[in-house]
Each structure stands twice: as C-alpha cells, then as structure tokens.
Amino acid sequence: MEDMARKIDAHDVADWFINRIDRRMGEVITTDVVHRLLYFAQAWYLANTGHEMFEEEFEAWGTGPIIPAIYERFERMDVASLPDIENSRTIKGSKLEMLECIQRDYGCYMPFKLDELAKEPGGPWHTARKGLAPLAPSDRVIPKTAMKSFYREKIKDAA
C-alpha cells in the first residue's frame, strides 16, 4: 500500500536514473537514454503490477517514446552528459525495486540498442506511429494499456 499512497512523477524517476551513473568512472547519461529508461520502467511496472509508475504519458515521436515535459526540462542542457540532480525525491518499495531492475537490465546498453528495443516492431511505440513516416513529428500518445499488454505478453513468453 505504501506505493499506492505516495505518488511519484516522471521527473522523480528521471532524477533517480540520472543520479545512478558513476561519473568518476566516466559514465554519462543523455536525455535519450533517460527517456528510454523511463519508458521501460513504466512498461515493466505496468506489466508486473497493473498500475502505472507515474501519470505522465509518452508520445510516439520519430526518435522514440518521449515525455514532452522531460524533453522540455533537459532540452537546453549538454546532450553529452546530464548533471547530478540535487534534492531528488526518495523512491521506495516496489517502484524502487523495479527501477533497480531496469537500471541493471537496460542501463548497460548503448543508446542505439535502447532505441531498437523501445521501437520493437509490433510494440507500443511502433503501433502508435502506424501510418507515419519514420521521423515524422507526432504527438500521438502511446497508450498505457498497450504498454501493459505488450510487456505482459513478454512475461508470459519467458515463463
């Protein structure tokens, strides 16, 4: 019940991912990587719990799944490396467990691989962009129901 009572938003989750990299070891994180990690966190949380991790919606941009407010927040920053986020909120419980899994399972990939995984043919992003040119602008929302069912199917296939 703790997770249901305490709302977090996409900014909290983005901050969590940004603050997890080891800058002393030369690790960097870009806005594209943050968006892909947010996407996988939301998708897998929906698939595993039936609940959203955060309320914000993803749009099916030509470059991949994007949350416009996150894009606007970071668009003027150096794309090569986002800085640590001061005063970020604490995330607990099943949401924290999911973020740790996403960081472990997806954080090792290069941006092009994360794009490939997020844009999987037949997946929610791909379906939301049906009929659009590859890089055509779009504000089409990627339905959370599509994310949940697509990633639940992956869980069933893995069992």
Disulfide bonds with the S-S distance in Angstrom:
none
